[in-house]
Amino acid sequence: MSFHQKRDGRVSEIVMDFPPVNALPIQAWFDLAGIVATLGRDPGISAVILAADGRGWCAGPDMKELAGGGGKALIDINRGCYAAFAAIYECEVPVIAAVQGFCVGGGVGLAGNADIIVASDDAVFGLPEVDRGALGAATHLSRLVPPKRMRSLFYTGENATAQELKSYGSIFEIVSRDELRAAAHRLAGRIAEKHPTVIRRAKESVNLIEAVDPRKSYRMEQGFTFELNHSDVPDEARRAFVEKRKPDFEGKSG
């Protein structure tokens, strides 16, 4: 379980490899934040690709670790996700998410803060947070779909397809899985042809004109997750997920 890195000229690729579903443990979120920040500071890099091995791109945090870790685990994963999402947003060069299969939970946070998304034709995006007794990443989902659609996806836990997201202009290109990495590298190569100083100032400028700062709005969401965790509902929701059963909320305080 690790991150693999490969460099091609002024383009650097990070590959998430955490079998079986790329559910990242707590430390991995901090590690990813450090890798992205380091690449962004490298004057020889003009674009970063975030890709993944396996059948899905990212399933979010490791729920088994979270279910067994108590309150400290929740605080740690909140901080880890915040660090990783912010690192992608703050990266000094554009970040391209090359998404295949499922992109759910924390995966939406990563993709939502990326500058551009290239997706495989079987990619889906969604937030199962409400089903897990948590909140978060509605901030990032709202960067991918219109407001009313975000709410329906968030409340139901359903997924949106890559084709739907492309209709909103949120996905640059949809290709087959076999073509995904090549498509991401073609796009990154086009960016890398520009003068590196101009690209860096371009990234900085578009961040500054954002109407909503995703770092602040996500931090606000995390506060509600922490509030929910003071009840016994989230514990049951997480245990049920790990044990592959329906949650039993009878008698839970809420």
N, C-alpha and C positions, 0 to 999 in steps of 0.2 A: 504494500500500500504506500503510494508515494505520488509526488509530482515529478514528471519528466520534463526536461527542457531541451529545446532544439533551436538553433539559431541559423537563419538563412539571410545573410547580408544584414540589412537594417531591420529585419523582422525576427521577432522572438516568439516561439510557440511554447505555451505551458499546457501540459496534458495531465488531467486528473485521472488517477488510476487507483481507485479504492473499491475493489470488488466486494459484493456482487452488483451493487446498484449505485456506486459512487455516493453513498451517504457518508459525509465527511465527519470524522471525529473532531472533538473540540480543538485539539492542537492544530489540526490541519487548516482550520480557518485562519488562525494566526499566521501559520506558515505561508499560506497563500497570500495573505496581506503583505508579508515581508518580501516575497518573491516579486509581486507586481510592483511594489514601491521601488525596489532595487532596479528593476528593468526600466521603469519610468525615468529614473535618474541617470541612466546610462546614455551618454551623448551619442553613442553609436547605434541606438535603437530609435526607430521612428514609428513602429506599430507593434502591438502585442496581440497574439491570438490565444484565446482560452478555449481549449478543446478537451475532449475526454475519450478514454478508451471504454469499451464495454457497451452493453445494450442501451444504457441511458446516460444522459449528460450529467445530471446531478439530482439526487433525491433529497437534498437538504442535509440537516444534521443527522447523526447516528442516533436514532430513537432509543436503541437499547442502552447506549451510554447515558442518554438523558433520563430515561426511565429509572435507572438504578443509581443516579448520582445525587438526588435530592436537590435542595435549593441552590447549593453551590454550583452544581452542574448547569442549572438554568442561568445563573448569573454569568458563568464562564462562556456558555454558548451564545448568550446575548452579546457579550463583548467580542467574541470571536467573529460572529456574523457581521456585527457592526464594523469591525476592523477590515474584513475582507471586502464587504460592499463598498466601504468608503475608499479603500485602496484602488479599486477599479475606477470609481468616479474621479478620484484625485490623480490618477496616473497621468504623468506629464505628456504621454502620447496616447493616441486612440487605441482602445481595446476592442477587439472583434471577438464576439462569442460565436463559436462554431458548434451549434447545438444539434445533437441527435437524440432520438427517442424521447424519454421523459425529462422534463425540466420542471421540477416541482419544489415547493417549499423554498428553502434557501437557494435553490438553483435559480428561481425567479429573481431573487435578490441580486445574484451575480449577473444574470443576463439583462435584467432591467437597468442596471447601472453601466453596462457596457455601452460603447458608442454606437456599435453596429452589430446586427445579428445576421448570420448566415445559418440556415437550418436545413436539416434533412427532411425529406417529404413525409417522414413518420413522426416528426417532432410534435410534442404536446406540452402545454404550459399550464400550470395550475397551482393553487395554494390549498393544501389540505389542513391548514392550521386550525380552523374552527373545529374540525373533527378530532383534533389532537388536544383540544382544550387550551389552545394558544392563539396568539394574534401575531401580526407582523408581515412585512413585505407587500402589504396592500400598496404602500408607497411605490414599490417597484413594478407591481402589476399595472398600476395606473399609468406607468410610462410605456406600456405595451398595448393597452386596450382603452377604449373610451370609458368615461366615468361610470355610466350605468352598467356597462358590461363588466367592469371591474367588480362592482357590487354583487352582481348575480354570481359571478365566478367565486368571489370571496365567501359569500354566505352559503353556497351549495357545495363548494369543494370540487366542482366539476373542472375539467380541463378544456382549454381552447387549442385548436389545431394550428400548426404553422401556417396553413392556408388562410385561416381566419385572420391571424396576425398580419400576414402580408397584405390583406385587403385594407388594413388600417395604415399601412406604410411602416409598420414596426420591424418588419423583416426585409432585409435587402434582397436576398435571393434564396430560393428553395431549390435544392438539388437532391440527388440520390445520396445515400450514405457513402457510397464508394467515391463520390465526387466532393464530399463535404470539405475535407481538409484542403484539397486543391483549390476549391472555390474561395475559401477563406484566405489562402495564400495569394491568390490572384488579386483579391481586393486589397490585402495588406501591401502587396507589391506596388499597387497604384498609389497608395498613400506614401509609401517609402520613396517614391520618385520625387516627391516634393522637397523643397528645401526644409531641412529638419527644424530650423528655428521658426519658420512660418507655421509648420504643423504644430509645434509646441504652443505657440501663441494662439493658434486657432483653437486648440483644445481648451486652453485657459479661458479664452474669451467666451466660448459657448457655455462653459460652466457658469461663468459670471452672469450670463443673461437668463439663466433658468428662473422661471417664476416661483418654483418651489424647490428648496434645497432638500434633496432626498436624505441627506445625513440627519438633518433636524427632524424631519417628519417621521423617519424610521425610528429614531430615538424615542419619539413620543409614543409610537406604537408599542415599543418594547415596554414602556411603563405600564400599559394595560395588560400585557402578558404577565408581568410581575404581579400585578394586582390579582389577576385570575388565579395565580399559583398559590394564593393564600387560602383558597378553597380546596376541597378534596376532589373536585371535578377533573382538573388536568391530570392528576395522578392516575385516576381510573382510566381516562382516555388513553394515556400513554401505555399503561399496562395492557389494555385491551388490544392496542395495535401490536405490541410485541408478542402477545399471546395469540394473535390472529383470531379474535372473537369480537362480538359486538360489545360495546361498553354497557355496563349496568349502572345507571345513574340513580337508581332507587335509593332514596334516603340521603343522597349527596347534597351538601349544603348549597352549592352554587354561589 
